Amino acid sequence: MQLPSDNYILLSLVNTALRDKYASLEELCAEEDASADEICNRLGGIGFRYDRSVNSFKA
């Protein structure tokens, strides 16, 4: 998966994928060959953190 350059589009894309297809961020990253660290850092920069209990990024 090539990550979009806009962090808010990234947020939408990742949360949609987590809701519809993947049971965890780790599973998404493994299947899509994406970096969990990069996703967390970029979304953390706009005030969002991964909440494992609801499997999504929340403010």
C-alpha positions as CSV (number, residue, x, y, z in Angstrom):
1,M,0.0,0.0,0.0
2,Q,1.4,3.4,-0.9
3,L,0.4,5.7,1.8
4,P,-1.3,9.0,0.8
5,S,0.7,12.1,1.5
6,D,-2.3,13.9,3.2
7,N,-2.5,12.7,6.8
8,Y,-6.3,13.2,7.0
9,I,-6.8,11.0,3.9
10,L,-4.4,8.5,5.5
11,L,-6.6,8.5,8.7
12,S,-9.7,7.9,6.6
13,L,-8.1,5.1,4.6
14,V,-6.6,3.3,7.5
15,N,-9.7,3.5,9.7
16,T,-11.9,2.3,6.9
17,A,-9.6,-0.6,6.3
18,L,-9.5,-1.5,10.0
19,R,-13.3,-1.4,10.2
20,D,-14.0,-3.3,7.0
21,K,-11.2,-5.7,6.5
22,Y,-8.5,-6.1,9.2
23,A,-8.7,-7.2,12.8
24,S,-5.7,-5.1,13.9
25,L,-3.2,-2.5,12.7
26,E,-0.5,-5.2,12.6
27,E,-2.6,-7.4,10.3
28,L,-3.3,-4.4,8.0
29,C,0.4,-3.6,7.8
30,A,1.5,-7.2,7.2
31,E,-1.1,-7.6,4.4
32,E,-0.5,-4.2,2.8
33,D,3.3,-4.1,3.3
34,A,2.9,-0.8,5.2
35,S,4.9,0.5,8.2
36,A,2.9,0.7,11.5
37,D,5.5,3.1,12.9
38,E,5.1,5.5,9.9
39,I,1.3,5.3,10.2
40,C,1.3,5.9,14.0
41,N,3.9,8.7,13.7
42,R,2.0,10.5,11.0
43,L,-1.4,10.2,12.6
44,G,0.1,11.0,16.0
45,G,1.3,14.2,14.5
46,I,-2.4,15.3,13.9
47,G,-3.5,14.1,17.3
48,F,-4.7,10.5,16.7
49,R,-3.6,7.4,18.5
50,Y,-4.4,3.8,17.7
51,D,-6.8,2.3,20.2
52,R,-6.5,-1.5,20.1
53,S,-9.8,-2.0,22.0
54,V,-11.8,-0.5,19.2
55,N,-9.3,-1.2,16.4
56,S,-9.2,2.4,15.1
57,F,-7.4,5.6,15.4
58,K,-9.1,8.1,17.8
59,A,-8.4,11.7,18.8
